[in-house]
């Protein structure tokens, strides 16, 4: 009993001594829960490789990133006033600002111009490996005539596009991004003259990735331009994207005064290209680069498709040795 009392007295004395000393130095004692959390983190990291620690940090960052996004449904007036998006409950819309963060910060694509937004199915989170998304843009290049669409040779068009992608790939590598190669059509181009909507799909290979990326392209033609909608997914999601295509297309409608059928040749501009040029994509380039720069890599961050050196670079940046 005396021993217990002695220990209690010593503990109380140490507590008040430490409190008085800390107050004298104007230093706050650490929060016990925070201290325990820090200690547990340190214990967890003991024996882990730098790559494993980086992956743990990334997973924490990914949770915070998902929580920071604003998910919208219902009727969305797209920026620019040309079209309206009606988003059902099984999808959600991301604003231009959130879209930019997803494409560049989360998926590791080069910096680009702002989109009108992005669509995702609600059954996935944005950073899920199985997720896919649809980017939305508007090109005000004028009315795209669908005359002579039946005369397009898609084999020749594909060969031209592959050549353009090779040149774009060289720029990407010089800028530190994965190389890019156009493997071929994942879905051959198809144009519906009744709805004035065009779609095609490309199989893309980025760097040394074991899984190719699917870029599923949709264009909805309007009076003074067209909506650019691209599904970004993995090749093994082609069937799922095909099944969702018509549902996603139905969400977008041009507002009155901007519909394809309301084209007025007396006052409206006509694009310098037709359907073939639209598919080839060079006309979309706005920075001197080929429009293939608008082909997005899906989930550059994801560890299964990513050399661990990227995680190390993100969470263990090189130290500045210039002062030494």
N, C-alpha and C positions, 0 to 999 in steps of 0.2 A: 504493500500500500504506500509506504514512504517513497519507494522508487517511482511509483506512478505519479504521486504528487510532485516529486522532484522534476519529472519529465514535463508535466503540465506547466509547472512554474517556468522552467527553462523555455518551453515553447512560447508561452505568453510573453516572456521577456524578449525573446528574439523577434516576435511579431511586432511588439511596440517599438523596439529599437529600430527595426528595419523601416517601419512606417515613419518614425520621427526623422530618421536619416534621409529617407526619400523626400519627405516634405521639405526638409532643410535645403535639399538640392533642387527643389521644384521639379522633381521627376516623378511621373505617375508609375505606380506599380502595374505590371502587365495584367491584363484580364486573364483569370485562370482558364477560361474556356479557350481563348485565343492561344494561350501558351500551350495547352494540351493539344490543340489542333496542329500547331507548329511542330510540337514534339512528335506527334504521330506521323506528320508528313515527312519529317526528317528520318524517322525510323523506317517508313515505307521506302524511302529513297536509298537507304543503306544497301549496298550491294547491287543496285540497279545500274545498268549501263546508261550512258548519256542519251542514247536513242530512246530507251524506255522511259526515262524521266521526261524527255521532250514530248513523247507521246501522251504521257499523263497530263502534262501541261496543256497540250493541244485539246485533249478531251474536255478539260475544264473550260478552255476558251470556247469550244464548240457549243457547250451548253449555254454559256452566257450569250453567244452570238445568236442562237435560235431565239432566246428569250427577248432579245432586243428588237426583233422584227415585228412589224405591224401587219397582221393578216386581215384582209378585207374581203367581204362578199357582197352580193347584191348588185345594184346598178352603179357602175363606175364610169364617170365621164372622163375619157382619156384626155391627157394634155393635148392642147392644140385645137380641140373642138371639132375634129373631123369625124370621130366615131365614138360609140358607146359600147361598154363591155357589161354584159349581164352574167354575173358569176354565181352559179348555183352553190348549194351548201357543201357539195363534195369537192369543191375547189376553193382556192383562195388566191387573192391578187396581192402583189407587192408593189409598192410605189417605185417611181424612178430611182429615188435615193437608196432604198433597200435593195433594189435590183442591182444597182452598181456595186453595192457591198458584197452581194452574193457572188456575182461574176468575177470580181477582181480580188476581194479580200478572202473569200471562202474557197472559190474554185481556181484561183491563181491565173486568171486570164490577163492579158495586157490591158492597160488603161484605155478606155474608149469613150465615145460620146454617150450621153445619157439616153436610156431607153424610155419608152412610154410606160413600162412596167413589165411584170412577169407573172405567169400563172403556174400554180402547182396543185396537184391533187392532194386533198387533205389526209389521205390515208398514209402519207409519208411526211416526215419532217424534211426540211430543205436539205440538211446535211446527211440524211440517211443514204446508205449506199444504193438502195433500191429506188430512190426518188428520181423524178425527171421534172423538167420545167419547160415553160414556153416563153421565150422573150418576145416582146412586142415593140415594134418601131413603126414609124410612118416615113415614107419616102415621097417628097413633093416634086418628083421629077416630071410630072405631067401625066396626061392620059396615055396609057399603054394600049396600043391597038392590038387586037387579037386576030387580025387578018393574017392569013397564010400560016397559022399555027400548025396546020397539018403537014406543012412542008419541012419542018425541022428534022434534021438528022441528029438524033440524040447520041449516037456513037461518036460522031465527029465532035460534037459539043463536049462530050466527056473527055476526049483526048486533049482538047484545048484547055479545059479546066485543070486537068492534071499538070500540064505544063506551067500554068499560072501558080498552082499551089507549090510547085518546086521552088519557084522564085521567092514566094512568100516565106517558105520554110527557111531559106537562107537568112532572111531578115530576122526571123524569130530566134534562131540559134545565136546570131550575133548579139541580140538583146537579152540573152540568157533564158529564153523560154524553150520548151520542148520543140523538137522538130515536128513537122506535120506532113502527112502524105494522104492524098486522096486515093482510096483503094478502088472505089467504083460506086455505081448506083446501089443503094440499099432498096430503093423504090424508084422505078423509072418515072420520069415526069408525066403528069396527067393534068390536063386543063379542062375544066367544066365550063362550057360556054353559057350554060343556063344561069349559073351562080357567079360567073366571072371570078372563080377561085382556082388557083393553080397549086399543085403540090409535087414535091419530089423529095427523095431522101439520099443522103450521101453517107458512105462508110469512111470514117476518118481514123487514121492512126497517129497518135501523139507519142513522140519519143520512143522509148522502149517498153511502153505499156503493154501488158499481156492481153488487155481487153480493149478492143477498138471502140471508138465513140460514134454514136449515131447522131447526125444532124439532119433533122426532118424539117424541111422547108415548106412553108405555106405562104402564099401571097393572095390577098383579097384586093381586087382591083376597084379603084374608085374613080371619081370624076377628074380629079387633079393630081392623083398619085395613087399609092397603094399601101396597104398595111403589110408589114413584114413580120411574120410569126414563125419562129424557129423552135422546134422541139429539141431539147438537148437531153440526151439519154445515152445508155450503153446499147451496143448492138443486140444483146440478148433481150432487150426490151422492145424490139421492133414490133412484135405482135401486140403488145400492150398499147404502144403508141398508135398503131394503126387503128385499134379499136376505139381509142379516145379522140382521134382526129376530127371526125365529123361533129362530135359533141363540143369540142373546143372551137371549131369554126363557127358553130351556131351561136356562140356567145358574143361574137363581134358583129356589129352592124354599123354601116356608115350612116351618119345623120342626114336628115333631109337637106338637099342642096349639094351633097357631096357624093351621091351615088353614081355608079358607073353609067347607069341609064340616063342620067341627067347631063351628060357631056354636051357642051355647046361648042361646035367647031369654030364659031365666029369669035369667041372670046377666050376659050380655054387653050392652054398650051398642050402640045402633043410631045410625048417622050421621044427621044432620039433613037429608041430601040423598041423592039417588040418582045414577044414572050421568050425567044431564044436568048436575047441579051439579058433579060431578067434572070434567067436560070444561070447563065454564065457568071453573072455577079460583078464583073469589073466596073460596071457603071455605078455601083454603090460606093466605090472608094471615095473618101472625102479628105484623106490626108496624104495622097500620093502613093499609098500602098494599095495592093489589090484588095477587093472586097472580101476575099477569103479570110482576111483578118477578123471578119465578123463571125467566123466559125469558132464556136466556143468549146473549150475543153470542159468536160464534166468532171468535177471533183478532183482537181489536181492535188488537193490536200490529202485525199484518202490514202491511208497507209498501204493498202494492198496494191495500189497502182503507183506508188510514190517512193523513190529512193529515200531512205531515212536521212540522207544528208540534208534534204529540204527541211525536215522537222528540226534538225540541229541548227540549221541556219536561221530558222524562224525564232526559236526559243533560246538559242545560245549565240547571239550575234558576235562577230569578230571584235576583239578589243582594239581600241585605237592605240597604235604603237607609234604614232607620229611624233609624240612628245618625248619619247625615249631616245 
